[in-house]
Amino acid sequence: MSPSSHEIVLTSSPDGPIIAYHISNGTTIAHFSGSRSPPQGLTLAGESLFAASHVSSAHYQGQFTSITGTIRALSLPNGDILNSFPAHRKPISCLELNHDGSLLISDSDDGSIVVIPVIQLLDVSPGAENPNEAALHRLSAHTNSVTAITSGMGFCNPTLISCSLDCTCKFWNLSWNTPTDSDNSLHYFWVALDPLESEFYCRIRWVGLQGINEGWKQTIEGKRL
């Protein structure tokens, strides 16, 4: 998130407030104490606002995405289902749009990653391709739940970085459908690319935001993208 004066990092937790940190020195800028948001529960809404999903103390275990592994495209404001896409065998852990909104990337507790053109989910015209067959890529990416994914520039073959509860962080080139590099040294729980795609930022589960003071970002240089 990039206000005019400086860039900030937002973190969320089902057990605590949303916190905003200064990206350069790790200083706390703001607390939003009335909010308890799950992992992957924050998104930008315009240039100066963000939206947060919230967890219920009684129903947090019930997930905050589809428990069937199905992606559904809804029409707003009436909520009609335009299309359904059975993407995964287990619950979806997170969804990500690529930089221009043309591709939807979904991750699951089954360790898989699926990439589907958004237009296929929205196309309800007669003769439209069955969304079940519309996936550009299906990756058997990890041996445990995928916790986060981020994508770089590119329409059909963007660079992806995924991390998982199997303690791996993998770098993908979708031209090959195989990881170009992998890091097994840390238990990654969240990952993001900087706008120039020269560095990536990560969070380690149970430890917090890695390197709030030092070492919390790593260069892409040397990763075979």
C-alpha positions as CSV (number, residue, x, y, z in Angstrom):
1,M,0.0,0.0,0.0
2,S,1.6,3.3,-1.1
3,P,0.3,6.6,0.2
4,S,1.8,9.7,-1.4
5,S,4.2,10.2,1.5
6,H,5.6,6.7,2.1
7,E,4.9,3.0,1.6
8,I,3.4,0.9,4.3
9,V,2.9,-2.8,5.1
10,L,-0.4,-4.0,6.6
11,T,-0.5,-7.2,8.7
12,S,-3.6,-9.0,10.0
13,S,-4.3,-11.8,12.5
14,P,-7.4,-13.5,13.7
15,D,-6.1,-13.0,17.3
16,G,-5.1,-9.3,17.1
17,P,-5.5,-6.0,15.4
18,I,-4.6,-4.9,11.9
19,I,-1.3,-3.1,12.1
20,A,0.4,-0.7,9.6
21,Y,4.2,-0.5,9.5
22,H,6.6,1.8,7.8
23,I,8.2,-0.2,5.0
24,S,11.7,1.2,5.5
25,N,12.3,1.1,9.3
26,G,9.5,-1.1,10.6
27,T,8.0,1.6,12.8
28,T,4.3,1.1,13.7
29,I,2.2,3.7,12.1
30,A,-1.3,2.7,13.1
31,H,-3.4,0.0,14.9
32,F,-6.9,-0.9,13.9
33,S,-7.9,-2.5,17.1
34,G,-11.6,-3.2,16.2
35,S,-10.6,-5.6,13.4
36,R,-9.7,-9.3,13.5
37,S,-8.9,-10.4,10.0
38,P,-7.8,-13.9,8.9
39,P,-4.6,-14.5,6.8
40,Q,-5.2,-13.2,3.2
41,G,-8.1,-11.2,4.6
42,L,-6.9,-7.7,3.4
43,T,-7.0,-6.1,0.0
44,L,-6.6,-2.6,-1.4
45,A,-9.8,-0.7,-2.3
46,G,-8.6,2.2,-4.4
47,E,-5.4,4.2,-3.7
48,S,-6.0,5.2,-0.1
49,L,-8.4,2.6,1.4
50,F,-8.2,-1.1,2.2
51,A,-11.0,-3.7,2.8
52,A,-10.8,-6.3,5.5
53,S,-12.7,-9.6,6.0
54,H,-13.6,-10.4,9.6
55,V,-13.7,-13.6,11.6
56,S,-16.3,-14.7,14.0
57,S,-15.2,-16.1,17.3
58,A,-17.7,-19.0,16.9
59,H,-17.0,-19.8,13.3
60,Y,-13.4,-19.1,12.4
61,Q,-12.8,-22.8,11.9
62,G,-15.4,-22.7,9.1
63,Q,-12.9,-21.1,6.7
64,F,-13.3,-17.8,4.8
65,T,-13.3,-19.3,1.3
66,S,-15.1,-22.2,-0.3
67,I,-15.0,-25.4,1.7
68,T,-15.7,-27.4,-1.5
69,G,-12.8,-26.0,-3.5
70,T,-15.2,-24.3,-5.9
71,I,-14.7,-20.8,-7.3
72,R,-18.0,-18.9,-7.9
73,A,-18.4,-15.8,-9.9
74,L,-21.2,-13.7,-8.4
75,S,-23.2,-10.8,-9.9
76,L,-23.5,-7.8,-7.7
77,P,-25.6,-6.4,-6.0
78,N,-28.1,-9.3,-6.4
79,G,-25.6,-12.1,-5.6
80,D,-26.7,-14.4,-8.5
81,I,-24.1,-17.1,-9.3
82,L,-22.9,-16.5,-12.9
83,N,-20.5,-19.5,-13.0
84,S,-19.0,-22.1,-10.9
85,F,-15.6,-23.7,-11.3
86,P,-14.6,-26.8,-9.3
87,A,-10.9,-25.8,-9.0
88,H,-9.6,-28.0,-6.1
89,R,-10.3,-31.2,-4.1
90,K,-10.0,-29.4,-0.8
91,P,-10.9,-25.9,0.6
92,I,-9.5,-22.9,-1.2
93,S,-6.9,-21.1,0.9
94,C,-6.5,-17.9,-1.1
95,L,-7.3,-16.2,-4.4
96,E,-5.1,-13.7,-6.3
97,L,-5.7,-11.6,-9.4
98,N,-2.7,-10.9,-11.7
99,H,-1.5,-7.3,-12.3
100,D,-4.1,-6.5,-15.0
101,G,-7.0,-8.5,-13.5
102,S,-7.1,-11.0,-16.5
103,L,-6.1,-14.1,-14.6
104,L,-7.4,-15.6,-11.4
105,I,-5.0,-17.7,-9.4
106,S,-6.3,-20.0,-6.7
107,D,-4.5,-22.0,-4.0
108,S,-5.8,-24.8,-1.9
109,D,-5.3,-27.0,1.2
110,D,-4.6,-29.8,-1.3
111,G,-1.4,-28.1,-2.3
112,S,-2.5,-27.3,-5.8
113,I,-2.4,-24.0,-7.8
114,V,-4.9,-23.3,-10.6
115,V,-4.8,-20.4,-13.0
116,I,-7.9,-19.5,-15.0
117,P,-8.8,-16.5,-17.3
118,V,-11.3,-14.3,-15.5
119,I,-13.2,-13.9,-18.8
120,Q,-14.0,-17.6,-18.7
121,L,-15.7,-17.3,-15.3
122,L,-17.7,-14.3,-16.5
123,D,-18.7,-15.7,-19.9
124,V,-22.3,-17.0,-19.6
125,S,-23.2,-16.8,-23.3
126,P,-24.5,-19.8,-25.2
127,G,-21.7,-22.0,-26.4
128,A,-19.2,-20.5,-23.9
129,E,-16.4,-22.8,-22.9
130,N,-17.1,-25.0,-19.9
131,P,-15.3,-23.3,-17.0
132,N,-14.3,-26.8,-15.8
133,E,-12.1,-27.1,-18.8
134,A,-10.9,-23.5,-18.9
135,A,-7.9,-23.6,-16.6
136,L,-4.7,-22.4,-18.2
137,H,-2.6,-24.2,-15.6
138,R,-3.0,-26.8,-12.9
139,L,0.0,-27.2,-10.8
140,S,0.7,-29.9,-8.2
141,A,2.7,-27.3,-6.3
142,H,3.1,-28.4,-2.7
143,T,2.6,-31.3,-0.4
144,N,0.6,-29.3,2.2
145,S,-1.8,-26.3,2.2
146,V,-0.7,-23.3,0.1
147,T,-0.6,-20.3,2.5
148,A,0.1,-17.5,0.0
149,I,0.9,-16.7,-3.6
150,T,1.9,-13.6,-5.5
151,S,2.3,-12.9,-9.2
152,G,4.4,-10.6,-11.4
153,M,3.8,-9.0,-14.7
154,G,2.8,-10.9,-17.8
155,F,-0.5,-12.0,-19.3
156,C,-0.3,-15.7,-20.0
157,N,2.9,-16.6,-18.2
158,P,3.5,-14.4,-15.2
159,T,6.1,-15.3,-12.7
160,L,4.6,-16.8,-9.5
161,I,5.9,-17.2,-6.0
162,S,4.0,-19.6,-3.7
163,C,4.6,-20.7,-0.1
164,S,3.1,-23.5,1.9
165,L,2.8,-25.3,5.2
166,D,5.3,-27.8,3.8
167,C,8.0,-25.2,4.6
168,T,8.8,-24.4,1.0
169,C,8.7,-21.2,-1.0
170,K,8.7,-21.9,-4.8
171,F,9.3,-19.7,-7.8
172,W,7.4,-20.6,-11.0
173,N,7.6,-19.8,-14.6
174,L,4.3,-20.8,-16.1
175,S,5.8,-21.4,-19.5
176,W,7.2,-24.6,-18.0
177,N,4.6,-25.5,-15.3
178,T,7.5,-26.5,-13.0
179,P,9.2,-24.5,-10.3
180,T,12.4,-22.7,-11.4
181,D,13.7,-22.5,-7.8
182,S,12.7,-23.5,-4.3
183,D,13.7,-22.4,-0.8
184,N,13.2,-25.0,2.0
185,S,14.9,-23.0,4.7
186,L,12.0,-21.2,6.4
187,H,8.3,-21.7,7.2
188,Y,6.8,-19.0,5.0
189,F,3.3,-17.9,5.7
190,W,3.0,-14.8,3.4
191,V,4.9,-13.5,0.4
192,A,4.8,-10.4,-1.8
193,L,6.8,-9.0,-4.7
194,D,8.0,-5.4,-4.9
195,P,6.7,-3.4,-7.9
196,L,10.0,-3.8,-9.8
197,E,10.0,-7.6,-9.1
198,S,13.6,-7.4,-7.8
199,E,12.9,-8.3,-4.2
200,F,10.3,-10.3,-2.4
201,Y,8.9,-9.9,1.2
202,C,8.0,-12.7,3.4
203,R,6.4,-13.5,6.7
204,I,7.3,-16.5,8.8
205,R,4.6,-18.3,10.8
206,W,4.8,-18.0,14.5
207,V,7.7,-15.5,14.2
208,G,5.9,-12.5,12.8
209,L,6.9,-10.2,9.9
210,Q,10.4,-11.2,9.2
211,G,12.9,-8.4,9.4
212,I,10.7,-5.6,10.7
213,N,14.1,-4.4,11.7
214,E,16.4,-6.2,9.4
215,G,16.5,-9.1,6.8
216,W,12.8,-9.2,6.0
217,K,13.3,-8.9,2.3
218,Q,15.3,-11.0,-0.1
219,T,16.5,-10.3,-3.6
220,I,15.1,-12.2,-6.6
221,E,18.6,-12.1,-8.0
222,G,20.0,-15.6,-8.2
223,K,16.5,-17.2,-8.3
224,R,16.2,-18.7,-11.7
225,L,13.1,-17.0,-13.0
